[in-house]
Every structure is written in C-alpha cells, then in structure tokens.
Amino acid sequence: MKSNATLRMDVQNAIKRQPLLHADQIGVTADHGVVSLFGTVDSCAKKLEAENVASAVIGVKTLVKNIQVEFRDAFKNANGQMGGKVLKILMSNPCVPHDGLTVNVEDGWVTLEGELPWNHQKEAAESAVRFLSGVRGITNNVKIVP
C-alpha cells in the first residue's frame, strides 16, 4: 500500500498531466486510500476530468469530491439563456432525438429528463451539455424505454 504522501503526489501528478486542468486550482489530500479533491474550477468539464483522473490512480480506494464550479462574471448566464444554449446544442447533435427530452436549468445546474430508446442517446445528451460554458453540473434523469 502506498504511503499517504506518495498517493497524494501521484494524484497531483496525474492532474498536472491533463491539459484541460490547472493543478494549482485543485487541492489533494490522502489518508489510507481515501483521496479528497477540493478547490474551484470554471467548468463542469474540468471538475469531471479531475475526478476521473484521480479515481484512475492506483491506490485510490475512495474519492471524496469537493471541487466547486464557479464562473467569472462574464460567463454567468441567466437560466433562460442557459436553457436556450442547452436546447440548441442538443438539437444540433444527430445522436440525440429532438422529441424525447425536457431540460430544466437552475443556477447553472442542468437536469435532463424524458425517455429515449437507447443508452448511447442518453450519454450523448449529457456529453453534449457538459462542455457548455455556464454549466455547473448535470443530472441525467433520462429513462431508457426500448
């Protein structure tokens, strides 16, 4: 088993190697295989990338996710504007049926609901929304109904 210091350093180095991430924005602690991430990033995509990278490091048994998503004032969107952006990106994605989803946006948090016939369509909808500026997080409540 790795020491706490070694595990913490391994996770920090994994984060540093990711071009999307800035290691100075993400703090790491380790305690007997329990790794905690904390800090502030400016997109949902960066938060998810940090969590995925950290969980893939050998020796991480449990990951505590305390990364916050906050935007600069220039990127803050009213819920209506964000809803329009989400609908536009979903409509432009050929993998996502246009009539099977509803979208709710509250304070930058996007909730996808509805019914789709295939899981890859559900995943495509979430992936399309993930990289929009202003998205703090996504709840994907889409049900698969073949």
N, CA, C and O atoms as a GROMACS GRO file, in nm:
protein
  584
    1MET      N    1   0.085  -0.119   0.000
    1MET     CA    2   0.000   0.000   0.000
    1MET      C    3   0.089   0.125   0.000
    1MET      O    4   0.191   0.129   0.069
    2LYS      N    5   0.050   0.223  -0.077
    2LYS     CA    6   0.126   0.348  -0.086
    2LYS      C    7   0.111   0.430   0.041
    2LYS      O    8   0.010   0.424   0.110
    3SER      N    9   0.215   0.506   0.070
    3SER     CA   10   0.205   0.600   0.182
    3SER      C   11   0.110   0.713   0.142
    3SER      O   12   0.084   0.734   0.023
    4ASN      N   13   0.060   0.785   0.240
    4ASN     CA   14  -0.030   0.897   0.213
    4ASN      C   15   0.037   1.001   0.124
    4ASN      O   16  -0.024   1.053   0.030
    5ALA      N   17   0.163   1.032   0.155
    5ALA     CA   18   0.237   1.134   0.077
    5ALA      C   19   0.256   1.089  -0.067
    5ALA      O   20   0.241   1.169  -0.160
    6THR      N   21   0.288   0.962  -0.087
    6THR     CA   22   0.308   0.910  -0.223
    6THR      C   23   0.178   0.912  -0.302
    6THR      O   24   0.176   0.951  -0.418
    7LEU      N   25   0.071   0.869  -0.240
    7LEU     CA   26  -0.059   0.868  -0.307
    7LEU      C   27  -0.102   1.010  -0.344
    7LEU      O   28  -0.148   1.034  -0.455
    8ARG      N   29  -0.086   1.103  -0.252
    8ARG     CA   30  -0.121   1.243  -0.279
    8ARG      C   31  -0.039   1.296  -0.396
    8ARG      O   32  -0.093   1.364  -0.484
    9MET      N   33   0.090   1.266  -0.398
    9MET     CA   34   0.177   1.313  -0.506
    9MET      C   35   0.139   1.248  -0.640
    9MET      O   36   0.140   1.314  -0.743
   10ASP      N   37   0.104   1.119  -0.637
   10ASP     CA   38   0.063   1.052  -0.761
   10ASP      C   39  -0.062   1.115  -0.820
   10ASP      O   40  -0.072   1.133  -0.941
   11VAL      N   41  -0.159   1.148  -0.735
   11VAL     CA   42  -0.282   1.212  -0.783
   11VAL      C   43  -0.251   1.352  -0.835
   11VAL      O   44  -0.302   1.391  -0.941
   12GLN      N   45  -0.170   1.428  -0.764
   12GLN     CA   46  -0.134   1.562  -0.810
   12GLN      C   47  -0.064   1.556  -0.946
   12GLN      O   48  -0.092   1.637  -1.034
   13ASN      N   49   0.028   1.461  -0.962
   13ASN     CA   50   0.098   1.448  -1.089
   13ASN      C   51   0.004   1.408  -1.202
   13ASN      O   52   0.019   1.455  -1.315
   14ALA      N   53  -0.092   1.321  -1.174
   14ALA     CA   54  -0.190   1.282  -1.276
   14ALA      C   55  -0.272   1.403  -1.320
   14ALA      O   56  -0.302   1.418  -1.438
   15ILE      N   57  -0.308   1.488  -1.226
   15ILE     CA   58  -0.384   1.609  -1.258
   15ILE      C   59  -0.298   1.706  -1.340
   15ILE      O   60  -0.347   1.767  -1.435
   16LYS      N   61  -0.171   1.719  -1.305
   16LYS     CA   62  -0.080   1.808  -1.377
   16LYS      C   63  -0.063   1.768  -1.523
   16LYS      O   64  -0.042   1.853  -1.609
   17ARG      N   65  -0.072   1.639  -1.551
   17ARG     CA   66  -0.052   1.590  -1.689
   17ARG      C   67  -0.172   1.616  -1.780
   17ARG      O   68  -0.161   1.596  -1.901
   18GLN      N   69  -0.284   1.659  -1.726
   18GLN     CA   70  -0.404   1.682  -1.806
   18GLN      C   71  -0.406   1.825  -1.859
   18GLN      O   72  -0.406   1.919  -1.780
   19PRO      N   73  -0.408   1.842  -1.990
   19PRO     CA   74  -0.404   1.978  -2.046
   19PRO      C   75  -0.525   2.064  -2.011
   19PRO      O   76  -0.515   2.186  -2.009
   20LEU      N   77  -0.639   2.002  -1.984
   20LEU     CA   78  -0.760   2.077  -1.950
   20LEU      C   79  -0.753   2.136  -1.810
   20LEU      O   80  -0.820   2.236  -1.781
   21LEU      N   81  -0.672   2.076  -1.723
   21LEU     CA   82  -0.671   2.113  -1.581
   21LEU      C   83  -0.554   2.203  -1.545
   21LEU      O   84  -0.449   2.201  -1.610
   22HIS      N   85  -0.574   2.283  -1.439
   22HIS     CA   86  -0.468   2.364  -1.379
   22HIS      C   87  -0.450   2.311  -1.238
   22HIS      O   88  -0.536   2.327  -1.152
   23ALA      N   89  -0.336   2.248  -1.215
   23ALA     CA   90  -0.312   2.181  -1.087
   23ALA      C   91  -0.320   2.276  -0.969
   23ALA      O   92  -0.351   2.233  -0.858
   24ASP      N   93  -0.291   2.404  -0.989
   24ASP     CA   94  -0.295   2.499  -0.878
   24ASP      C   95  -0.438   2.531  -0.834
   24ASP      O   96  -0.457   2.593  -0.729
   25GLN      N   97  -0.539   2.489  -0.910
   25GLN     CA   98  -0.679   2.510  -0.873
   25GLN      C   99  -0.737   2.394  -0.793
   25GLN      O  100  -0.845   2.406  -0.735
   26ILE      N  101  -0.665   2.282  -0.790
   26ILE     CA  102  -0.720   2.161  -0.729
   26ILE      C  103  -0.625   2.111  -0.620
   26ILE      O  104  -0.510   2.078  -0.646
   27GLY      N  105  -0.677   2.106  -0.499
   27GLY     CA  106  -0.601   2.054  -0.386
   27GLY      C  107  -0.630   1.906  -0.368
   27GLY      O  108  -0.737   1.858  -0.404
   28VAL      N  109  -0.532   1.834  -0.310
   28VAL     CA  110  -0.545   1.690  -0.291
   28VAL      C  111  -0.497   1.654  -0.151
   28VAL      O  112  -0.392   1.700  -0.106
   29THR      N  113  -0.575   1.572  -0.083
   29THR     CA  114  -0.529   1.510   0.042
   29THR      C  115  -0.548   1.360   0.029
   29THR      O  116  -0.633   1.313  -0.048
   30ALA      N  117  -0.468   1.284   0.104
   30ALA     CA  118  -0.480   1.138   0.101
   30ALA      C  119  -0.465   1.084   0.242
   30ALA      O  120  -0.382   1.131   0.320
   31ASP      N  121  -0.549   0.985   0.273
   31ASP     CA  122  -0.544   0.921   0.405
   31ASP      C  123  -0.584   0.775   0.390
   31ASP      O  124  -0.703   0.742   0.388
   32HIS      N  125  -0.485   0.687   0.382
   32HIS     CA  126  -0.508   0.542   0.373
   32HIS      C  127  -0.600   0.504   0.257
   32HIS      O  128  -0.693   0.425   0.276
   33GLY      N  129  -0.575   0.559   0.141
   33GLY     CA  130  -0.653   0.526   0.022
   33GLY      C  131  -0.773   0.614  -0.003
   33GLY      O  132  -0.835   0.606  -0.109
   34VAL      N  133  -0.808   0.698   0.094
   34VAL     CA  134  -0.919   0.793   0.076
   34VAL      C  135  -0.858   0.925   0.028
   34VAL      O  136  -0.785   0.991   0.101
   35VAL      N  137  -0.891   0.962  -0.096
   35VAL     CA  138  -0.837   1.083  -0.156
   35VAL      C  139  -0.947   1.187  -0.164
   35VAL      O  140  -1.058   1.158  -0.210
   36SER      N  141  -0.916   1.307  -0.120
   36SER     CA  142  -1.011   1.419  -0.127
   36SER      C  143  -0.960   1.521  -0.226
   36SER      O  144  -0.843   1.560  -0.222
   37LEU      N  145  -1.048   1.565  -0.314
   37LEU     CA  146  -1.018   1.674  -0.407
   37LEU      C  147  -1.097   1.796  -0.363
   37LEU      O  148  -1.214   1.785  -0.327
   38PHE      N  149  -1.033   1.912  -0.365
   38PHE     CA  150  -1.102   2.035  -0.329
   38PHE      C  151  -1.045   2.148  -0.411
   38PHE      O  152  -0.935   2.138  -0.466
   39GLY      N  153  -1.120   2.256  -0.418
   39GLY     CA  154  -1.078   2.373  -0.495
   39GLY      C  155  -1.192   2.425  -0.578
   39GLY      O  156  -1.308   2.385  -0.562
   40THR      N  157  -1.158   2.514  -0.670
   40THR     CA  158  -1.257   2.579  -0.754
   40THR      C  159  -1.209   2.579  -0.898
   40THR      O  160  -1.096   2.619  -0.928
   41VAL      N  161  -1.296   2.534  -0.989
   41VAL     CA  162  -1.267   2.536  -1.132
   41VAL      C  163  -1.378   2.613  -1.202
   41VAL      O  164  -1.480   2.645  -1.141
   42ASP      N  165  -1.357   2.644  -1.330
   42ASP     CA  166  -1.454   2.727  -1.400
   42ASP      C  167  -1.541   2.652  -1.501
   42ASP      O  168  -1.604   2.715  -1.587
   43SER      N  169  -1.545   2.520  -1.492
   43SER     CA  170  -1.636   2.446  -1.579
   43SER      C  171  -1.666   2.308  -1.522
   43SER      O  172  -1.586   2.249  -1.449
   44CYS      N  173  -1.781   2.259  -1.558
   44CYS     CA  174  -1.822   2.124  -1.518
   44CYS      C  175  -1.727   2.021  -1.578
   44CYS      O  176  -1.694   1.922  -1.514
   45ALA      N  177  -1.683   2.046  -1.701
   45ALA     CA  178  -1.592   1.952  -1.768
   45ALA      C  179  -1.462   1.936  -1.690
   45ALA      O  180  -1.411   1.825  -1.680
   46LYS      N  181  -1.409   2.046  -1.636
   46LYS     CA  182  -1.284   2.039  -1.558
   46LYS      C  183  -1.305   1.963  -1.428
   46LYS      O  184  -1.218   1.886  -1.387
   47LYS      N  185  -1.417   1.985  -1.365
   47LYS     CA  186  -1.449   1.913  -1.241
   47LYS      C  187  -1.454   1.763  -1.267
   47LYS      O  188  -1.391   1.685  -1.195
   48LEU      N  189  -1.527   1.722  -1.370
   48LEU     CA  190  -1.540   1.581  -1.403
   48LEU      C  191  -1.407   1.520  -1.446
   48LEU      O  192  -1.378   1.406  -1.412
   49GLU      N  193  -1.327   1.595  -1.519
   49GLU     CA  194  -1.196   1.546  -1.562
   49GLU      C  195  -1.106   1.521  -1.442
   49GLU      O  196  -1.039   1.418  -1.436
   50ALA      N  197  -1.103   1.613  -1.347
   50ALA     CA  198  -1.021   1.595  -1.228
   50ALA      C  199  -1.066   1.472  -1.149
   50ALA      O  200  -0.982   1.395  -1.102
   51GLU      N  201  -1.196   1.454  -1.135
   51GLU     CA  202  -1.248   1.339  -1.062
   51GLU      C  203  -1.214   1.208  -1.133
   51GLU      O  204  -1.177   1.110  -1.068
   52ASN      N  205  -1.227   1.206  -1.265
   52ASN     CA  206  -1.195   1.084  -1.340
   52ASN      C  207  -1.047   1.050  -1.334
   52ASN      O  208  -1.010   0.934  -1.317
   53VAL      N  209  -0.963   1.151  -1.347
   53VAL     CA  210  -0.818   1.130  -1.342
   53VAL      C  211  -0.777   1.078  -1.205
   53VAL      O  212  -0.700   0.982  -1.195
   54ALA      N  213  -0.828   1.140  -1.100
   54ALA     CA  214  -0.791   1.099  -0.964
   54ALA      C  215  -0.838   0.957  -0.934
   54ALA      O  216  -0.764   0.880  -0.873
   55SER      N  217  -0.958   0.922  -0.975
   55SER     CA  218  -1.010   0.789  -0.944
   55SER      C  219  -0.935   0.679  -1.017
   55SER      O  220  -0.940   0.563  -0.976
   56ALA      N  221  -0.864   0.713  -1.126
   56ALA     CA  222  -0.790   0.614  -1.203
   56ALA      C  223  -0.650   0.587  -1.147
   56ALA      O  224  -0.582   0.494  -1.191
   57VAL      N  225  -0.605   0.666  -1.050
   57VAL     CA  226  -0.471   0.648  -0.993
   57VAL      C  227  -0.470   0.523  -0.906
   57VAL      O  228  -0.560   0.502  -0.824
   58ILE      N  229  -0.370   0.441  -0.925
   58ILE     CA  230  -0.357   0.317  -0.847
   58ILE      C  231  -0.338   0.353  -0.700
   58ILE      O  232  -0.252   0.435  -0.666
   59GLY      N  233  -0.416   0.292  -0.615
   59GLY     CA  234  -0.409   0.317  -0.471
   59GLY      C  235  -0.526   0.397  -0.418
   59GLY      O  236  -0.548   0.402  -0.298
   60VAL      N  237  -0.603   0.461  -0.510
   60VAL     CA  238  -0.720   0.537  -0.467
   60VAL      C  239  -0.835   0.439  -0.444
   60VAL      O  240  -0.881   0.374  -0.538
   61LYS      N  241  -0.879   0.428  -0.319
   61LYS     CA  242  -0.988   0.338  -0.285
   61LYS      C  243  -1.122   0.411  -0.282
   61LYS      O  244  -1.224   0.359  -0.327
   62THR      N  245  -1.120   0.533  -0.229
   62THR     CA  246  -1.240   0.615  -0.218
   62THR      C  247  -1.203   0.756  -0.259
   62THR      O  248  -1.096   0.806  -0.223
   63LEU      N  249  -1.291   0.821  -0.335
   63LEU     CA  250  -1.267   0.958  -0.379
   63LEU      C  251  -1.374   1.049  -0.321
   63LEU      O  252  -1.494   1.029  -0.344
   64VAL      N  253  -1.331   1.150  -0.246
   64VAL     CA  254  -1.420   1.250  -0.189
   64VAL      C  255  -1.413   1.371  -0.282
   64VAL      O  256  -1.306   1.427  -0.304
   65LYS      N  257  -1.528   1.410  -0.336
   65LYS     CA  258  -1.534   1.514  -0.440
   65LYS      C  259  -1.584   1.645  -0.381
   65LYS      O  260  -1.704   1.659  -0.355
   66ASN      N  261  -1.494   1.739  -0.360
   66ASN     CA  262  -1.532   1.869  -0.305
   66ASN      C  263  -1.490   1.984  -0.396
   66ASN      O  264  -1.464   2.095  -0.348
   67ILE      N  265  -1.483   1.960  -0.524
   67ILE     CA  266  -1.448   2.065  -0.620
   67ILE      C  267  -1.573   2.145  -0.653
   67ILE      O  268  -1.676   2.088  -0.686
   68GLN      N  269  -1.562   2.276  -0.644
   68GLN     CA  270  -1.674   2.365  -0.675
   68GLN      C  271  -1.656   2.423  -0.815
   68GLN      O  272  -1.544   2.446  -0.859
   69VAL      N  273  -1.766   2.446  -0.883
   69VAL     CA  274  -1.764   2.511  -1.014
   69VAL      C  275  -1.815   2.653  -0.996
   69VAL      O  276  -1.930   2.674  -0.956
   70GLU      N  277  -1.730   2.750  -1.025
   70GLU     CA  278  -1.769   2.891  -1.018
   70GLU      C  279  -1.721   2.960  -1.144
   70GLU      O  280  -1.616   2.928  -1.199
   71PHE      N  281  -1.800   3.055  -1.188
   71PHE     CA  282  -1.771   3.124  -1.313
   71PHE      C  283  -1.735   3.269  -1.287
   71PHE      O  284  -1.781   3.331  -1.191
   72ARG      N  285  -1.653   3.320  -1.376
   72ARG     CA  286  -1.629   3.464  -1.374
   72ARG      C  287  -1.758   3.533  -1.418
   72ARG      O  288  -1.841   3.472  -1.485
   73ASP      N  289  -1.774   3.658  -1.381
   73ASP     CA  290  -1.898   3.730  -1.413
   73ASP      C  291  -1.930   3.727  -1.562
   73ASP      O  292  -2.047   3.725  -1.599
   74ALA      N  293  -1.829   3.727  -1.647
   74ALA     CA  294  -1.852   3.730  -1.791
   74ALA      C  295  -1.919   3.601  -1.840
   74ALA      O  296  -1.983   3.602  -1.945
   75PHE      N  297  -1.906   3.492  -1.766
   75PHE     CA  298  -1.961   3.365  -1.810
   75PHE      C  299  -2.091   3.328  -1.740
   75PHE      O  300  -2.149   3.224  -1.771
   76LYS      N  301  -2.136   3.410  -1.648
   76LYS     CA  302  -2.262   3.378  -1.580
   76LYS      C  303  -2.377   3.401  -1.677
   76LYS      O  304  -2.380   3.499  -1.751
   77ASN      N  305  -2.470   3.310  -1.675
   77ASN     CA  306  -2.586   3.317  -1.764
   77ASN      C  307  -2.713   3.312  -1.684
   77ASN      O  308  -2.722   3.243  -1.582
   78ALA      N  309  -2.811   3.385  -1.730
   78ALA     CA  310  -2.944   3.371  -1.671
   78ALA      C  311  -2.996   3.233  -1.709
   78ALA      O  312  -2.956   3.177  -1.812
   79ASN      N  313  -3.084   3.178  -1.627
   79ASN     CA  314  -3.134   3.044  -1.654
   79ASN      C  315  -3.197   3.032  -1.793
   79ASN      O  316  -3.180   2.929  -1.859
   80GLY      N  317  -3.269   3.132  -1.837
   80GLY     CA  318  -3.330   3.129  -1.970
   80GLY      C  319  -3.228   3.123  -2.081
   80GLY      O  320  -3.245   3.049  -2.177
   81GLN      N  321  -3.121   3.200  -2.068
   81GLN     CA  322  -3.015   3.196  -2.169
   81GLN      C  323  -2.948   3.059  -2.170
   81GLN      O  324  -2.920   3.004  -2.277
   82MET      N  325  -2.922   3.005  -2.053
   82MET     CA  326  -2.858   2.874  -2.045
   82MET      C  327  -2.949   2.767  -2.103
   82MET      O  328  -2.903   2.678  -2.174
   83GLY      N  329  -3.077   2.775  -2.074
   83GLY     CA  330  -3.172   2.678  -2.129
   83GLY      C  331  -3.173   2.680  -2.281
   83GLY      O  332  -3.179   2.575  -2.345
   84GLY      N  333  -3.166   2.799  -2.338
   84GLY     CA  334  -3.160   2.812  -2.483
   84GLY      C  335  -3.033   2.751  -2.541
   84GLY      O  336  -3.037   2.686  -2.645
   85LYS      N  337  -2.921   2.772  -2.473
   85LYS     CA  338  -2.794   2.713  -2.518
   85LYS      C  339  -2.800   2.561  -2.513
   85LYS      O  340  -2.754   2.493  -2.605
   86VAL      N  341  -2.856   2.508  -2.405
   86VAL     CA  342  -2.865   2.362  -2.390
   86VAL      C  343  -2.954   2.304  -2.500
   86VAL      O  344  -2.916   2.205  -2.563
   87LEU      N  345  -3.070   2.365  -2.524
   87LEU     CA  346  -3.158   2.315  -2.629
   87LEU      C  347  -3.092   2.321  -2.766
   87LEU      O  348  -3.106   2.230  -2.848
   88LYS      N  349  -3.020   2.429  -2.791
   88LYS     CA  350  -2.953   2.445  -2.921
   88LYS      C  351  -2.848   2.336  -2.942
   88LYS      O  352  -2.839   2.278  -3.051
   89ILE      N  353  -2.768   2.308  -2.839
   89ILE     CA  354  -2.663   2.207  -2.854
   89ILE      C  355  -2.724   2.068  -2.869
   89ILE      O  356  -2.671   1.985  -2.943
   90LEU      N  357  -2.834   2.041  -2.799
   90LEU     CA  358  -2.900   1.911  -2.812
   90LEU      C  359  -2.962   1.895  -2.951
   90LEU      O  360  -2.956   1.787  -3.010
   91MET      N  361  -3.021   2.002  -3.003
   91MET     CA  362  -3.084   1.997  -3.136
   91MET      C  363  -2.979   1.977  -3.246
   91MET      O  364  -3.009   1.917  -3.349
   92SER      N  365  -2.858   2.025  -3.223
   92SER     CA  366  -2.754   2.013  -3.325
   92SER      C  367  -2.682   1.879  -3.321
   92SER      O  368  -2.600   1.850  -3.408
   93ASN      N  369  -2.710   1.797  -3.221
   93ASN     CA  370  -2.644   1.668  -3.206
   93ASN      C  371  -2.727   1.559  -3.274
   93ASN      O  372  -2.839   1.531  -3.229
   94PRO      N  373  -2.676   1.497  -3.381
   94PRO     CA  374  -2.755   1.396  -3.452
   94PRO      C  375  -2.779   1.268  -3.372
   94PRO      O  376  -2.865   1.188  -3.409
   95CYS      N  377  -2.706   1.247  -3.264
   95CYS     CA  378  -2.723   1.127  -3.182
   95CYS      C  379  -2.835   1.141  -3.079
   95CYS      O  380  -2.871   1.044  -3.013
   96VAL      N  381  -2.889   1.262  -3.066
   96VAL     CA  382  -2.991   1.286  -2.964
   96VAL      C  383  -3.124   1.316  -3.031
   96VAL      O  384  -3.136   1.415  -3.103
   97PRO      N  385  -3.226   1.231  -3.009
   97PRO     CA  386  -3.359   1.259  -3.066
   97PRO      C  387  -3.414   1.390  -3.009
   97PRO      O  388  -3.400   1.416  -2.889
   98HIS      N  389  -3.475   1.470  -3.093
   98HIS     CA  390  -3.520   1.603  -3.052
   98HIS      C  391  -3.648   1.602  -2.971
   98HIS      O  392  -3.678   1.698  -2.900
   99ASP      N  393  -3.725   1.495  -2.980
   99ASP     CA  394  -3.856   1.496  -2.916
   99ASP      C  395  -3.863   1.414  -2.788
   99ASP      O  396  -3.972   1.402  -2.731
  100GLY      N  397  -3.754   1.359  -2.740
  100GLY     CA  398  -3.761   1.272  -2.624
  100GLY      C  399  -3.713   1.333  -2.494
  100GLY      O  400  -3.714   1.266  -2.391
  101LEU      N  401  -3.672   1.459  -2.496
  101LEU     CA  402  -3.611   1.518  -2.378
  101LEU      C  403  -3.678   1.646  -2.333
  101LEU      O  404  -3.735   1.720  -2.414
  102THR      N  405  -3.671   1.671  -2.203
  102THR     CA  406  -3.703   1.803  -2.148
  102THR      C  407  -3.581   1.848  -2.069
  102THR      O  408  -3.506   1.767  -2.015
  103VAL      N  409  -3.563   1.978  -2.062
  103VAL     CA  410  -3.446   2.036  -1.997
  103VAL      C  411  -3.492   2.136  -1.893
  103VAL      O  412  -3.576   2.222  -1.920
  104ASN      N  413  -3.435   2.126  -1.773
  104ASN     CA  414  -3.457   2.226  -1.668
  104ASN      C  415  -3.321   2.281  -1.628
  104ASN      O  416  -3.224   2.206  -1.614
  105VAL      N  417  -3.314   2.413  -1.611
  105VAL     CA  418  -3.190   2.476  -1.569
  105VAL      C  419  -3.217   2.562  -1.447
  105VAL      O  420  -3.308   2.645  -1.447
  106GLU      N  421  -3.138   2.541  -1.344
  106GLU     CA  422  -3.150   2.622  -1.223
  106GLU      C  423  -3.011   2.653  -1.170
  106GLU      O  424  -2.938   2.563  -1.130
  107ASP      N  425  -2.976   2.779  -1.172
  107ASP     CA  426  -2.847   2.826  -1.122
  107ASP      C  427  -2.730   2.751  -1.187
  107ASP      O  428  -2.634   2.715  -1.120
  108GLY      N  429  -2.740   2.729  -1.317
  108GLY     CA  430  -2.633   2.662  -1.390
  108GLY      C  431  -2.636   2.511  -1.383
  108GLY      O  432  -2.554   2.445  -1.448
  109TRP      N  433  -2.727   2.454  -1.306
  109TRP     CA  434  -2.737   2.309  -1.295
  109TRP      C  435  -2.841   2.261  -1.396
  109TRP      O  436  -2.956   2.305  -1.390
  110VAL      N  437  -2.803   2.173  -1.486
  110VAL     CA  438  -2.890   2.124  -1.593
  110VAL      C  439  -2.945   1.988  -1.555
  110VAL      O  440  -2.870   1.898  -1.518
  111THR      N  441  -3.077   1.974  -1.564
  111THR     CA  442  -3.142   1.845  -1.541
  111THR      C  443  -3.206   1.800  -1.671
  111THR      O  444  -3.290   1.869  -1.728
  112LEU      N  445  -3.165   1.682  -1.717
  112LEU     CA  446  -3.221   1.622  -1.838
  112LEU      C  447  -3.322   1.517  -1.795
  112LEU      O  448  -3.294   1.433  -1.710
  113GLU      N  449  -3.440   1.522  -1.856
  113GLU     CA  450  -3.546   1.426  -1.824
  113GLU      C  451  -3.612   1.382  -1.952
  113GLU      O  452  -3.598   1.446  -2.056
  114GLY      N  453  -3.685   1.273  -1.944
  114GLY     CA  454  -3.758   1.223  -2.059
  114GLY      C  455  -3.731   1.075  -2.080
  114GLY      O  456  -3.680   1.007  -1.992
  115GLU      N  457  -3.767   1.028  -2.200
  115GLU     CA  458  -3.749   0.888  -2.234
  115GLU      C  459  -3.684   0.877  -2.370
  115GLU      O  460  -3.722   0.945  -2.465
  116LEU      N  461  -3.583   0.790  -2.378
  116LEU     CA  462  -3.514   0.763  -2.504
  116LEU      C  463  -3.502   0.612  -2.520
  116LEU      O  464  -3.502   0.538  -2.422
  117PRO      N  465  -3.492   0.565  -2.646
  117PRO     CA  466  -3.486   0.421  -2.668
  117PRO      C  467  -3.348   0.358  -2.644
  117PRO      O  468  -3.340   0.237  -2.621
  118TRP      N  469  -3.241   0.437  -2.647
  118TRP     CA  470  -3.107   0.379  -2.638
  118TRP      C  471  -3.022   0.454  -2.534
  118TRP      O  472  -3.032   0.576  -2.520
  119ASN      N  473  -2.938   0.379  -2.464
  119ASN     CA  474  -2.850   0.438  -2.364
  119ASN      C  475  -2.746   0.531  -2.427
  119ASN      O  476  -2.710   0.633  -2.368
  120HIS      N  477  -2.698   0.498  -2.548
  120HIS     CA  478  -2.598   0.586  -2.611
  120HIS      C  479  -2.658   0.724  -2.640
  120HIS      O  480  -2.583   0.823  -2.643
  121GLN      N  481  -2.788   0.734  -2.660
  121GLN     CA  482  -2.852   0.864  -2.680
  121GLN      C  483  -2.854   0.944  -2.550
  121GLN      O  484  -2.830   1.064  -2.550
  122LYS      N  485  -2.881   0.876  -2.440
  122LYS     CA  486  -2.878   0.939  -2.308
  122LYS      C  487  -2.738   0.993  -2.278
  122LYS      O  488  -2.724   1.107  -2.233
  123GLU      N  489  -2.637   0.912  -2.304
  123GLU     CA  490  -2.498   0.954  -2.280
  123GLU      C  491  -2.457   1.068  -2.374
  123GLU      O  492  -2.384   1.158  -2.333
  124ALA      N  493  -2.503   1.063  -2.498
  124ALA     CA  494  -2.470   1.169  -2.595
  124ALA      C  495  -2.529   1.303  -2.551
  124ALA      O  496  -2.466   1.408  -2.567
  125ALA      N  497  -2.650   1.300  -2.495
  125ALA     CA  498  -2.714   1.423  -2.447
  125ALA      C  499  -2.632   1.484  -2.334
  125ALA      O  500  -2.606   1.604  -2.333
  126GLU      N  501  -2.592   1.402  -2.239
  126GLU     CA  502  -2.512   1.452  -2.127
  126GLU      C  503  -2.377   1.504  -2.173
  126GLU      O  504  -2.331   1.609  -2.128
  127SER      N  505  -2.313   1.431  -2.262
  127SER     CA  506  -2.182   1.473  -2.313
  127SER      C  507  -2.189   1.606  -2.388
  127SER      O  508  -2.099   1.689  -2.377
  128ALA      N  509  -2.295   1.625  -2.462
  128ALA     CA  510  -2.310   1.750  -2.539
  128ALA      C  511  -2.323   1.870  -2.447
  128ALA      O  512  -2.268   1.976  -2.476
  129VAL      N  513  -2.393   1.854  -2.337
  129VAL     CA  514  -2.418   1.964  -2.244
  129VAL      C  515  -2.297   1.994  -2.156
  129VAL      O  516  -2.276   2.109  -2.117
  130ARG      N  517  -2.218   1.892  -2.126
  130ARG     CA  518  -2.108   1.903  -2.030
  130ARG      C  519  -2.011   2.017  -2.060
  130ARG      O  520  -1.959   2.079  -1.968
  131PHE      N  521  -1.985   2.045  -2.187
  131PHE     CA  522  -1.882   2.141  -2.221
  131PHE      C  523  -1.933   2.282  -2.248
  131PHE      O  524  -1.856   2.368  -2.291
  132LEU      N  525  -2.060   2.308  -2.225
  132LEU     CA  526  -2.113   2.443  -2.241
  132LEU      C  527  -2.064   2.533  -2.128
  132LEU      O  528  -2.061   2.492  -2.012
  133SER      N  529  -2.025   2.654  -2.161
  133SER     CA  530  -1.985   2.747  -2.056
  133SER      C  531  -2.109   2.784  -1.975
  133SER      O  532  -2.216   2.806  -2.030
  134GLY      N  533  -2.092   2.791  -1.845
  134GLY     CA  534  -2.202   2.824  -1.756
  134GLY      C  535  -2.268   2.704  -1.691
  134GLY      O  536  -2.351   2.720  -1.602
  135VAL      N  537  -2.232   2.582  -1.733
  135VAL     CA  538  -2.290   2.461  -1.673
  135VAL      C  539  -2.211   2.426  -1.547
  135VAL      O  540  -2.091   2.399  -1.552
  136ARG      N  541  -2.280   2.425  -1.434
  136ARG     CA  542  -2.218   2.389  -1.306
  136ARG      C  543  -2.221   2.238  -1.284
  136ARG      O  544  -2.131   2.182  -1.221
  137GLY      N  545  -2.324   2.173  -1.335
  137GLY     CA  546  -2.337   2.030  -1.318
  137GLY      C  547  -2.456   1.979  -1.396
  137GLY      O  548  -2.537   2.056  -1.447
  138ILE      N  549  -2.466   1.847  -1.404
  138ILE     CA  550  -2.571   1.783  -1.483
  138ILE      C  551  -2.632   1.669  -1.403
  138ILE      O  552  -2.561   1.587  -1.344
  139THR      N  553  -2.764   1.665  -1.402
  139THR     CA  554  -2.836   1.549  -1.350
  139THR      C  555  -2.907   1.486  -1.469
  139THR      O  556  -2.991   1.550  -1.533
  140ASN      N  557  -2.873   1.363  -1.498
  140ASN     CA  558  -2.930   1.296  -1.615
  140ASN      C  559  -3.034   1.195  -1.567
  140ASN      O  560  -3.000   1.082  -1.529
  141ASN      N  561  -3.160   1.237  -1.568
  141ASN     CA  562  -3.272   1.153  -1.524
  141ASN      C  563  -3.346   1.089  -1.642
  141ASN      O  564  -3.460   1.046  -1.628
  142VAL      N  565  -3.282   1.083  -1.758
  142VAL     CA  566  -3.346   1.026  -1.876
  142VAL      C  567  -3.362   0.875  -1.853
  142VAL      O  568  -3.269   0.807  -1.810
  143LYS      N  569  -3.480   0.826  -1.883
  143LYS     CA  570  -3.509   0.682  -1.871
  143LYS      C  571  -3.497   0.616  -2.007
  143LYS      O  572  -3.532   0.674  -2.109
  144ILE      N  573  -3.446   0.495  -2.006
  144ILE     CA  574  -3.436   0.418  -2.129
  144ILE      C  575  -3.560   0.330  -2.142
  144ILE      O  576  -3.586   0.244  -2.058
  145VAL      N  577  -3.637   0.355  -2.250
  145VAL     CA  578  -3.758   0.279  -2.276
  145VAL      C  579  -3.747   0.224  -2.417
  145VAL      O  580  -3.774   0.296  -2.514
  146PRO      N  581  -3.708   0.097  -2.432
  146PRO     CA  582  -3.689   0.042  -2.567
  146PRO      C  583  -3.819   0.034  -2.645
  146PRO      O  584  -3.820  -0.010  -2.760
   0.00000   0.00000   0.00000
